[in-house]
Amino acid sequence: MKYKFKLEALLKVRGFKEKTLKIELGKILQSVGLIEEKIAKAHLDINESYMAHDKLIGSSIAGRELQFFPFFIEGKNCDIDQCQAELAKLKEQFEQKMAEVKIARGETKVIENMKDRDFEKCKKEFNKKLNADLEELFIMKKKIS
């Protein structure tokens, strides 16, 4: 039995589209992870800055050197704000891409179900024909005997 699905090319195209969307989704998730790491690093830098500031307060230090800490912390907080804005954009992109993946998966699944039904139909027809041929051979054998 040789089976050929008529919409195989369309199934491949839809499958490729789904895989492409999943790859894009993975890239978005990777970017989200990197930004979250960057935010965590900025928070860690701020905490280390506070500890260094506390250590230096006890010793003799110039006022100009102490002015560094508020500017550093302000810069890190601005960086965190920018990262959170970018993170919000990426999460919105993630939601949109996830919706696209669901639609693409649905389209692929419909064609896969059509292929399965068509294959089962073809298989039943083949088995029916095979059984008819066997019955015919069996009847012919009985007539000859």
C-alpha positions as CSV (number, residue, x, y, z in Angstrom):
1,M,0.0,0.0,0.0
2,K,1.5,3.3,-1.1
3,Y,-0.1,6.3,0.7
4,K,0.3,9.9,-0.4
5,F,-1.4,12.7,1.4
6,K,-2.6,15.4,-1.0
7,L,-1.9,18.3,1.4
8,E,1.6,17.1,2.6
9,A,3.3,20.3,1.2
10,L,0.8,22.5,3.1
11,L,1.4,20.5,6.3
12,K,5.2,21.0,5.9
13,V,4.8,24.7,5.4
14,R,2.5,25.0,8.4
15,G,4.9,22.9,10.5
16,F,7.8,25.1,9.5
17,K,5.9,28.2,10.4
18,E,5.1,26.7,13.8
19,K,8.7,25.8,14.4
20,T,9.8,29.3,13.3
21,L,7.4,30.9,15.8
22,K,8.6,28.6,18.6
23,I,12.2,29.6,17.8
24,E,11.2,33.3,18.0
25,L,9.4,32.6,21.2
26,G,12.6,31.0,22.6
27,K,14.7,34.1,21.6
28,I,12.2,36.3,23.5
29,L,12.4,34.1,26.6
30,Q,16.2,34.2,26.3
31,S,16.2,38.0,26.2
32,V,13.8,38.1,29.2
33,G,16.2,35.9,31.1
34,L,19.2,38.1,30.3
35,I,17.3,41.3,31.3
36,E,16.2,39.7,34.6
37,E,19.8,38.8,35.3
38,K,20.9,42.3,34.5
39,I,18.3,43.7,37.0
40,A,19.4,41.3,39.7
41,K,23.0,42.3,39.1
42,A,22.1,46.0,39.4
43,H,20.4,45.3,42.7
44,L,23.4,43.4,43.9
45,D,25.7,46.4,42.8
46,I,23.4,48.8,44.8
47,N,23.7,46.6,47.9
48,E,27.5,46.4,47.6
49,S,27.6,50.2,47.1
50,Y,25.7,50.7,50.4
51,M,28.0,48.3,52.2
52,A,31.1,50.1,50.8
53,H,29.6,53.4,51.8
54,D,29.0,52.2,55.3
55,K,32.6,51.0,55.6
56,L,34.0,54.3,54.3
57,I,31.8,56.5,56.6
58,G,33.9,55.3,59.6
59,S,37.2,56.3,58.1
60,S,38.4,59.7,57.0
61,I,37.2,60.3,53.4
62,A,36.7,63.4,51.3
63,G,33.3,64.7,50.6
64,R,33.8,64.4,46.9
65,E,34.3,60.7,47.3
66,L,31.1,60.3,49.3
67,Q,29.2,62.1,46.5
68,F,30.0,59.2,44.2
69,F,27.5,56.8,46.0
70,P,24.2,58.7,45.4
71,F,25.1,59.2,41.7
72,F,26.0,55.6,41.3
73,I,22.8,54.4,43.0
74,E,20.8,56.8,40.9
75,G,22.4,55.5,37.7
76,K,21.7,51.9,38.7
77,N,18.1,52.7,39.5
78,C,17.7,54.4,36.1
79,D,19.2,51.3,34.5
80,I,16.8,49.1,36.5
81,D,13.9,51.3,35.3
82,Q,15.0,51.0,31.7
83,C,15.4,47.2,32.0
84,Q,11.9,46.9,33.5
85,A,10.4,48.9,30.7
86,E,12.2,46.7,28.2
87,L,11.1,43.6,30.1
88,A,7.5,44.8,29.9
89,K,7.8,45.2,26.1
90,L,9.3,41.7,25.9
91,K,6.5,40.2,27.9
92,E,4.0,41.9,25.7
93,Q,5.8,40.5,22.6
94,F,5.9,37.1,24.4
95,E,2.1,37.1,24.8
96,Q,1.6,38.1,21.1
97,K,4.0,35.5,19.9
98,M,2.3,32.9,22.2
99,A,-1.0,33.7,20.6
100,E,0.6,33.3,17.1
101,V,2.0,29.9,18.2
102,K,-1.4,28.7,19.4
103,I,-3.0,29.7,16.1
104,A,-0.2,28.1,14.1
105,R,-0.4,24.9,16.2
106,G,-4.1,24.8,15.7
107,E,-3.7,25.1,11.9
108,T,-1.1,22.4,11.9
109,K,-3.2,20.1,14.1
110,V,-6.2,20.5,11.8
111,I,-4.2,19.3,8.8
112,E,-2.5,16.5,10.8
113,N,-6.0,15.3,11.8
114,M,-7.1,15.4,8.2
115,K,-4.0,13.4,7.3
116,D,-4.8,10.8,10.0
117,R,-8.4,10.5,8.9
118,D,-7.4,10.2,5.2
119,F,-4.8,7.6,6.1
120,E,-7.3,5.6,8.0
121,K,-9.8,5.8,5.2
122,C,-7.2,4.7,2.7
123,K,-6.1,1.9,5.0
124,K,-9.7,0.7,5.3
125,E,-10.2,0.8,1.5
126,F,-7.0,-1.1,1.0
127,N,-8.0,-3.8,3.6
128,K,-11.5,-4.0,2.1
129,K,-10.0,-4.5,-1.4
130,L,-7.5,-7.0,0.0
131,N,-10.3,-9.0,1.7
132,A,-12.3,-9.0,-1.5
133,D,-9.4,-10.3,-3.4
134,L,-8.8,-13.0,-0.9
135,E,-12.4,-14.0,-0.9
136,E,-12.3,-14.2,-4.7
137,L,-9.2,-16.3,-4.6
138,F,-10.8,-18.6,-2.0
139,I,-13.9,-18.9,-4.0
140,M,-11.9,-19.7,-7.2
141,K,-9.9,-22.3,-5.3
142,K,-13.1,-24.0,-4.1
143,K,-14.5,-24.0,-7.6
144,I,-11.3,-25.6,-8.9
145,S,-11.2,-28.3,-6.2
